[in-house]
């Protein structure tokens, strides 16, 4: 899609009705999201783009470059995650409606990955490099806040803050362990889990907002991904 502009593909994902295909790409200058209509032979239905902020700081490009993108369970929004925000684009209107931000704006906490609940479609869980798991309710109206992003620029004004946050047990000593994956149990609307680079698999009751005992993988092991049995 963006090969002529030196774009690199990041990921692809289908919408929940398998009609729309989302392709996310990035270059040194910008991020690009393209929504293709599969039933119309891959016709581009919608495009979204955002700049990659350049800076003398070596990590700046990775902070503002897209890391993960996907549809919400109702195909209403396209979620595009960079390290400093989870932007929500309205598919029908073609607008950037609001963004979910880390709780520690301007600090060291950066987003790692996100996952929508298959049961509560308004619930999205986002993990960070500081061992945290934040829960956001995107059904709530975003509040107008002038938030300063990690690149130092005042960015998105419609902001959703987490209504609940957890700290993974292996990170209680402020270690540098990152949460590497998030999963919601397909048969239990309450249950979610995370894994991290310290080998901890942690469970959460997202309905009652409490932690559930998990387990530690034996050995000096990083757990990079996981999934529940269907």
C-alpha positions as CSV (number, residue, x, y, z in Angstrom):
1,X,0.0,0.0,0.0
2,X,2.7,2.5,1.0
3,X,5.8,0.7,-0.6
4,X,6.6,3.7,-2.7
5,X,7.0,5.9,0.4
6,X,9.3,3.4,2.1
7,X,6.5,2.2,4.5
8,X,7.0,-1.0,6.5
9,X,4.0,-3.2,7.4
10,X,3.4,-3.5,11.2
11,X,0.4,-5.8,11.4
12,X,-2.9,-6.8,9.7
13,X,-6.2,-7.7,11.2
14,X,-9.7,-8.4,10.1
15,X,-12.8,-6.8,11.5
16,X,-15.2,-8.9,13.4
17,X,-17.5,-9.6,10.4
18,X,-14.4,-10.4,8.2
19,X,-15.4,-7.8,5.6
20,X,-12.8,-5.2,6.5
21,X,-9.1,-5.7,6.7
22,X,-6.9,-3.2,8.5
23,X,-3.3,-2.8,7.4
24,X,-1.0,-0.7,9.6
25,X,2.3,0.6,8.2
26,X,5.0,3.1,9.3
27,X,7.9,5.0,7.8
28,X,10.4,7.3,9.3
29,X,8.0,10.2,8.8
30,X,4.5,8.9,9.5
31,X,2.2,6.1,10.5
32,X,-0.5,4.9,8.0
33,X,-3.7,2.9,8.7
34,X,-5.6,1.6,5.7
35,X,-9.0,-0.1,5.8
36,X,-9.7,-2.4,2.9
37,X,-13.1,-3.7,1.8
38,X,-12.5,-7.4,1.1
39,X,-15.9,-7.8,-0.6
40,X,-14.9,-5.1,-3.1
41,X,-11.7,-6.6,-4.1
42,X,-9.5,-4.9,-1.5
43,X,-10.7,-1.4,-2.3
44,X,-9.3,1.2,0.2
45,X,-12.3,2.3,2.2
46,X,-10.6,4.6,4.7
47,X,-7.1,5.9,5.4
48,X,-5.7,7.5,8.6
49,X,-2.3,8.9,9.2
50,X,-0.2,10.5,12.0
51,X,3.3,11.9,12.0
52,X,6.3,10.2,13.6
53,X,7.9,13.0,15.7
54,X,11.6,13.4,14.9
55,X,14.0,14.3,17.7
56,X,17.6,14.1,18.6
57,X,16.6,11.6,21.2
58,X,17.1,8.1,19.7
59,X,14.0,6.6,21.3
60,X,11.7,9.3,19.9
61,X,10.8,7.5,16.7
62,X,9.9,4.3,18.5
63,X,7.7,6.3,20.9
64,X,5.5,7.8,18.2
65,X,5.6,5.0,15.7
66,X,2.6,2.6,15.6
67,X,3.2,-0.7,17.4
68,X,-0.2,-2.4,17.2
69,X,-3.5,-1.7,15.5
70,X,-6.9,-3.4,15.3
71,X,-10.7,-3.1,15.3
72,X,-12.8,-2.9,18.4
73,X,-15.3,-5.8,18.8
74,X,-18.1,-3.7,17.2
75,X,-16.1,-2.4,14.2
76,X,-16.9,1.1,15.4
77,X,-13.4,2.2,16.2
78,X,-9.9,1.4,14.9
79,X,-7.4,1.4,17.8
80,X,-3.8,2.4,16.9
81,X,-1.2,2.1,19.7
82,X,2.0,4.0,20.0
83,X,4.1,3.9,23.1
84,X,2.6,7.1,24.4
85,X,-1.1,6.7,23.5
86,X,-3.9,4.4,22.2
87,X,-5.7,6.5,19.6
88,X,-9.3,5.7,18.7
89,X,-10.4,6.5,15.1
90,X,-14.1,6.4,14.2
91,X,-14.3,4.1,11.2
92,X,-17.6,5.6,9.8
93,X,-16.8,9.3,10.4
94,X,-13.2,9.0,9.5
95,X,-12.2,11.1,12.6
96,X,-9.8,10.8,15.5
97,X,-12.3,10.8,18.4
98,X,-10.1,10.4,21.5
99,X,-7.1,8.6,23.0
100,X,-6.3,6.5,26.0
101,X,-3.2,7.6,27.8
102,X,-0.8,6.1,30.4
103,X,-1.5,7.1,33.9
104,X,2.0,8.6,34.2
105,X,2.1,11.2,31.4
106,X,5.5,12.5,30.7
107,X,7.2,9.7,32.8
108,X,8.8,6.5,31.9
109,X,5.7,4.4,31.5
110,X,5.1,3.4,27.8
111,X,2.4,1.3,26.3
112,X,3.4,-2.3,25.1
113,X,0.2,-3.9,23.8
114,X,-3.6,-3.8,24.1
115,X,-6.6,-6.2,24.0
116,X,-10.3,-5.6,23.8
117,X,-12.6,-7.8,26.0
118,X,-14.7,-10.1,23.8
119,X,-17.5,-9.9,26.4
120,X,-17.6,-6.2,27.5
121,X,-17.0,-4.5,24.2
122,X,-16.3,-1.1,25.9
123,X,-13.4,-2.6,27.9
124,X,-9.9,-2.4,26.6
125,X,-6.8,-3.5,28.6
126,X,-3.4,-1.9,27.9
127,X,0.0,-3.1,29.3
128,X,3.1,-1.1,29.9
129,X,6.9,-1.4,30.1
130,X,6.7,-0.8,33.8
131,X,4.7,-3.9,34.6
132,X,1.3,-2.3,34.8
133,X,-2.1,-3.2,33.3
134,X,-4.5,-0.4,32.8
135,X,-8.3,-0.9,32.1
136,X,-10.2,1.7,30.1
137,X,-13.9,2.1,29.5
138,X,-14.2,3.6,26.1
139,X,-18.0,3.9,26.5
140,X,-17.4,6.8,28.8
141,X,-17.3,10.2,27.2
142,X,-13.8,11.4,26.9
143,X,-12.9,14.4,29.0
144,X,-11.3,17.4,27.4
145,X,-7.7,17.6,28.8
146,X,-4.7,19.2,27.3
147,X,-2.3,16.3,27.7
148,X,1.4,16.7,27.1
149,X,2.8,13.7,25.2
150,X,6.2,12.1,25.7
151,X,7.5,14.0,22.7
152,X,6.9,17.2,24.6
153,X,4.1,18.4,22.4
154,X,0.5,19.2,23.4
155,X,-1.5,16.6,21.5
156,X,-4.9,15.0,21.7
157,X,-7.4,16.9,23.8
158,X,-10.1,14.2,24.2
159,X,-8.5,11.9,26.7
160,X,-9.7,8.7,28.5
161,X,-7.9,7.9,31.7
162,X,-7.8,4.4,33.2
163,X,-10.5,3.5,35.6
164,X,-8.5,0.7,37.2
165,X,-4.8,-0.2,37.2
166,X,-2.8,-3.2,38.4
167,X,0.9,-3.7,39.1
168,X,2.2,-7.1,38.2
169,X,3.6,-8.9,41.3
170,X,7.1,-9.4,39.8
171,X,7.4,-5.6,39.4
172,X,6.6,-4.6,43.0
173,X,10.3,-3.9,43.5
174,X,10.3,-1.4,40.5
175,X,12.2,-3.9,38.3
176,X,12.2,-3.3,34.6
177,X,10.0,-6.3,33.7
178,X,7.6,-5.6,30.9
179,X,4.1,-7.1,30.3
180,X,4.4,-8.9,27.1
181,X,0.9,-10.2,26.4
182,X,-2.8,-9.8,27.5
183,X,-5.6,-12.3,27.2
184,X,-9.2,-12.4,28.1
185,X,-10.8,-15.8,28.9
186,X,-13.3,-16.7,26.2
187,X,-15.6,-18.5,28.6
188,X,-15.4,-16.2,31.6
189,X,-16.3,-12.5,31.2
190,X,-14.5,-11.7,34.5
191,X,-11.2,-13.2,33.9
192,X,-8.1,-11.7,32.1
193,X,-4.4,-12.6,32.4
194,X,-1.0,-11.2,31.6
195,X,2.5,-12.5,31.2
196,X,5.8,-10.7,31.6
197,X,9.5,-10.9,31.0
198,X,10.0,-12.2,34.6
199,X,8.1,-15.4,33.8
200,X,5.0,-14.4,35.8
201,X,1.5,-15.3,34.6
202,X,-1.0,-13.2,36.5
203,X,-4.8,-13.3,36.6
204,X,-7.3,-10.6,37.2
205,X,-11.0,-10.3,38.0
206,X,-11.8,-7.3,35.8
207,X,-15.4,-7.1,36.9
208,X,-14.6,-6.7,40.6
209,X,-11.2,-5.0,39.9
210,X,-9.0,-7.4,41.9
211,X,-6.0,-9.6,41.3
212,X,-6.4,-13.4,41.2
213,X,-3.5,-15.7,42.2
214,X,-1.3,-16.6,39.2
215,X,1.9,-18.7,38.8
216,X,5.6,-18.3,38.1
217,X,7.2,-20.2,35.2
218,X,10.2,-22.3,36.4
219,X,13.6,-21.1,35.5
220,X,15.0,-17.9,34.2
221,X,12.3,-17.6,31.6
222,X,10.5,-14.7,29.9
223,X,7.0,-15.5,28.9
224,X,6.3,-13.7,25.6
225,X,2.8,-14.8,24.7
226,X,-0.1,-16.9,26.0
227,X,-3.8,-17.7,25.2
228,X,-6.7,-19.4,26.9
229,X,-8.2,-22.6,25.5
230,X,-11.5,-22.0,23.6
